[in-house]
Amino acid sequence: MTEEIFVLKGRKIVKGKASGEAIVTREAISFNGGVDNMTGIVTEPGHELEGANIAGKVLVFLTGKGSTGGSYKIYDMVSRGTAPVAFIQVNPEGITTIGAIIGDIPVVAGLDRDPTLAICNGDFIEMDADAGTVTVTRRSS
């Protein structure tokens, strides 16, 4: 088994550090109606991640969508232990940013490469939002 390690650089949206397995989508995601806050499973019909569990993972996604209730759903997921440990976004917006702030979830965006293309499902991520760095370890056989 070989490992490829590379670092993406961007900017802090919400402070903090986190690490974990990546789960990636090139689609926008709604936390208010598109994700089951009780389980962390994506429930939006037809979504690229439909049926996948994002709990405890580093969620790499395009942007958030939906109503402001999504911010509170993110916070609720944190209190239930069903939230992602970090967000890596292409285009940050208010709903997920507020949810991350009140839920203390680190967020980075504005990376030097599109993270939805550079990062694959299952890659191991070490993120330091304060430094704006995302270290990606990809294992291949």
C-alpha positions as a Markdown table, in Angstrom:
| # | Residue | x | y | z |
|---|---|---|---|---|
| 1 | Met | 0.0 | 0.0 | 0.0 |
| 2 | Thr | 1.3 | 3.4 | -0.9 |
| 3 | Glu | 0.3 | 6.8 | 0.4 |
| 4 | Glu | 0.1 | 10.1 | -1.3 |
| 5 | Ile | 0.2 | 13.2 | 1.0 |
| 6 | Phe | -0.5 | 16.7 | -0.2 |
| 7 | Val | -1.5 | 20.0 | 1.4 |
| 8 | Leu | -4.2 | 22.4 | 0.2 |
| 9 | Lys | -4.1 | 26.0 | 1.4 |
| 10 | Gly | -7.0 | 28.3 | 1.8 |
| 11 | Arg | -8.6 | 30.5 | 4.4 |
| 12 | Lys | -10.2 | 30.1 | 7.8 |
| 13 | Ile | -14.0 | 30.5 | 7.9 |
| 14 | Val | -14.5 | 29.0 | 11.4 |
| 15 | Lys | -11.5 | 28.4 | 13.8 |
| 16 | Gly | -10.3 | 25.1 | 15.0 |
| 17 | Lys | -8.6 | 21.8 | 14.1 |
| 18 | Ala | -10.1 | 18.5 | 13.2 |
| 19 | Ser | -9.2 | 15.2 | 11.5 |
| 20 | Gly | -11.0 | 12.3 | 10.0 |
| 21 | Glu | -12.2 | 10.5 | 6.9 |
| 22 | Ala | -13.4 | 12.6 | 4.0 |
| 23 | Ile | -16.9 | 12.3 | 2.5 |
| 24 | Val | -17.1 | 14.3 | -0.7 |
| 25 | Thr | -19.9 | 15.8 | -2.8 |
| 26 | Arg | -19.9 | 18.2 | -5.7 |
| 27 | Glu | -23.5 | 19.1 | -4.9 |
| 28 | Ala | -24.9 | 21.7 | -2.5 |
| 29 | Ile | -26.3 | 20.2 | 0.7 |
| 30 | Ser | -29.3 | 21.2 | 2.9 |
| 31 | Phe | -29.1 | 20.5 | 6.6 |
| 32 | Asn | -32.8 | 21.4 | 7.0 |
| 33 | Gly | -34.6 | 18.5 | 5.3 |
| 34 | Gly | -31.7 | 17.0 | 3.4 |
| 35 | Val | -29.9 | 15.4 | 6.3 |
| 36 | Asp | -31.4 | 13.4 | 9.2 |
| 37 | Asn | -30.1 | 15.3 | 12.3 |
| 38 | Met | -30.9 | 12.2 | 14.5 |
| 39 | Thr | -28.5 | 9.9 | 12.5 |
| 40 | Gly | -26.3 | 12.1 | 10.2 |
| 41 | Ile | -27.6 | 10.3 | 7.1 |
| 42 | Val | -28.2 | 12.3 | 3.9 |
| 43 | Thr | -31.9 | 11.9 | 3.1 |
| 44 | Glu | -32.4 | 14.3 | 0.1 |
| 45 | Pro | -33.8 | 12.2 | -2.7 |
| 46 | Gly | -31.4 | 12.1 | -5.7 |
| 47 | His | -28.5 | 13.7 | -3.8 |
| 48 | Glu | -25.1 | 12.3 | -4.7 |
| 49 | Leu | -24.7 | 11.3 | -1.0 |
| 50 | Glu | -28.3 | 10.0 | -0.5 |
| 51 | Gly | -28.1 | 7.2 | 2.1 |
| 52 | Ala | -24.5 | 8.1 | 3.2 |
| 53 | Asn | -23.7 | 8.9 | 6.8 |
| 54 | Ile | -21.7 | 12.2 | 7.3 |
| 55 | Ala | -21.5 | 11.8 | 11.1 |
| 56 | Gly | -17.9 | 12.1 | 12.4 |
| 57 | Lys | -16.5 | 12.7 | 8.9 |
| 58 | Val | -14.9 | 15.7 | 7.2 |
| 59 | Leu | -17.6 | 16.9 | 4.9 |
| 60 | Val | -16.2 | 18.3 | 1.6 |
| 61 | Phe | -18.9 | 20.0 | -0.4 |
| 62 | Leu | -19.7 | 22.8 | -2.8 |
| 63 | Thr | -21.9 | 24.9 | -0.6 |
| 64 | Gly | -25.0 | 24.9 | 1.7 |
| 65 | Lys | -28.5 | 25.5 | 0.6 |
| 66 | Gly | -32.0 | 25.8 | 2.0 |
| 67 | Ser | -33.5 | 27.8 | 4.9 |
| 68 | Thr | -31.8 | 29.3 | 7.9 |
| 69 | Gly | -33.2 | 26.4 | 10.0 |
| 70 | Gly | -30.2 | 24.4 | 8.7 |
| 71 | Ser | -28.0 | 26.4 | 11.0 |
| 72 | Tyr | -29.9 | 25.1 | 14.0 |
| 73 | Lys | -30.0 | 21.5 | 12.6 |
| 74 | Ile | -26.2 | 21.6 | 12.4 |
| 75 | Tyr | -26.0 | 22.7 | 16.0 |
| 76 | Asp | -28.5 | 20.0 | 17.0 |
| 77 | Met | -26.4 | 17.4 | 15.2 |
| 78 | Val | -23.3 | 18.4 | 17.2 |
| 79 | Ser | -25.3 | 18.0 | 20.4 |
| 80 | Arg | -26.4 | 14.5 | 19.3 |
| 81 | Gly | -22.9 | 13.4 | 18.0 |
| 82 | Thr | -24.2 | 13.1 | 14.4 |
| 83 | Ala | -22.5 | 16.1 | 12.9 |
| 84 | Pro | -19.4 | 16.1 | 10.6 |
| 85 | Val | -16.2 | 17.0 | 12.5 |
| 86 | Ala | -15.3 | 19.7 | 9.9 |
| 87 | Phe | -16.4 | 21.4 | 6.7 |
| 88 | Ile | -14.3 | 22.0 | 3.7 |
| 89 | Gln | -16.3 | 24.2 | 1.2 |
| 90 | Val | -15.9 | 25.6 | -2.2 |
| 91 | Asn | -18.3 | 28.5 | -1.6 |
| 92 | Pro | -19.1 | 29.2 | 2.1 |
| 93 | Glu | -22.4 | 30.8 | 2.8 |
| 94 | Gly | -24.4 | 32.0 | 5.9 |
| 95 | Ile | -26.4 | 28.9 | 6.8 |
| 96 | Thr | -23.6 | 26.4 | 7.2 |
| 97 | Thr | -21.2 | 29.1 | 8.5 |
| 98 | Ile | -23.6 | 30.1 | 11.3 |
| 99 | Gly | -24.3 | 26.4 | 12.1 |
| 100 | Ala | -20.5 | 25.7 | 12.3 |
| 101 | Ile | -19.9 | 28.7 | 14.5 |
| 102 | Ile | -22.6 | 27.8 | 17.1 |
| 103 | Gly | -21.6 | 24.1 | 16.8 |
| 104 | Asp | -17.8 | 24.8 | 17.0 |
| 105 | Ile | -17.1 | 23.0 | 13.7 |
| 106 | Pro | -13.9 | 24.1 | 12.0 |
| 107 | Val | -14.4 | 25.4 | 8.4 |
| 108 | Val | -12.0 | 26.2 | 5.6 |
| 109 | Ala | -12.8 | 27.5 | 2.1 |
| 110 | Gly | -11.0 | 29.3 | -0.8 |
| 111 | Leu | -8.5 | 26.5 | -1.3 |
| 112 | Asp | -5.9 | 26.7 | -3.9 |
| 113 | Arg | -7.4 | 23.6 | -5.6 |
| 114 | Asp | -11.1 | 22.6 | -5.8 |
| 115 | Pro | -11.4 | 20.3 | -2.8 |
| 116 | Thr | -14.3 | 18.4 | -4.4 |
| 117 | Leu | -11.9 | 17.3 | -7.1 |
| 118 | Ala | -8.7 | 17.0 | -5.2 |
| 119 | Ile | -10.1 | 15.0 | -2.2 |
| 120 | Cys | -11.7 | 11.6 | -2.6 |
| 121 | Asn | -14.1 | 9.7 | -0.3 |
| 122 | Gly | -12.1 | 7.9 | 2.3 |
| 123 | Asp | -9.0 | 10.1 | 2.2 |
| 124 | Phe | -7.7 | 11.0 | 5.7 |
| 125 | Ile | -7.9 | 14.7 | 6.4 |
| 126 | Glu | -6.0 | 16.7 | 9.0 |
| 127 | Met | -7.3 | 20.3 | 9.0 |
| 128 | Asp | -6.0 | 23.3 | 10.7 |
| 129 | Ala | -8.6 | 26.0 | 10.0 |
| 130 | Asp | -6.6 | 28.7 | 11.9 |
| 131 | Ala | -3.6 | 28.1 | 9.4 |
| 132 | Gly | -6.0 | 27.5 | 6.5 |
| 133 | Thr | -4.3 | 24.2 | 5.7 |
| 134 | Val | -5.8 | 20.8 | 4.8 |
| 135 | Thr | -3.4 | 17.9 | 4.8 |
| 136 | Val | -4.7 | 15.0 | 2.7 |
| 137 | Thr | -3.5 | 11.4 | 2.9 |
| 138 | Arg | -4.7 | 9.3 | 0.1 |
| 139 | Arg | -4.0 | 5.6 | 0.3 |
| 140 | Ser | -3.9 | 3.4 | -2.8 |
| 141 | Ser | -3.0 | -0.2 | -3.4 |
